[in-house]
Amino acid sequence: MLELIATLVVDLSDQTLTVLNEQEQTVRVIPVSTGKASSPTPTGHASVLTKYRSVTMRGRTYVSPGVPYAMCITANEAICMHAAPWQEDAGQAFGVPRSHGCVRMPTLQARWLFENTPKGTKVIIQA
């Protein structure tokens, strides 16, 4: 039986997402790519508000159709945690800031996280 996920902690300095259970024990650590200096990922406390198995993401300088396993943590859905298959396809490692503010991760990890994280899960983003 899978333990309930209680908290997701994104560490911007380590470029990791740590999954904690209700006892605040580490369940999994996922390498991520967060926002570049020009489009930083905001720090603070949030929660998973919306979830999409596949969604089109739009910004001022990009349109990304079919982004898989997205979990958005801002009301305007500008900041989400999601898979980044294009980053994997380009051979670009995670653990390096590369995004427009979202928290990108490998597709298999994003799928696991999506399937095991309920809406309302607490998210902490720290520097």
Disulfide bonds with the S-S distance in Angstrom:
Cys72-Cys80 2.22
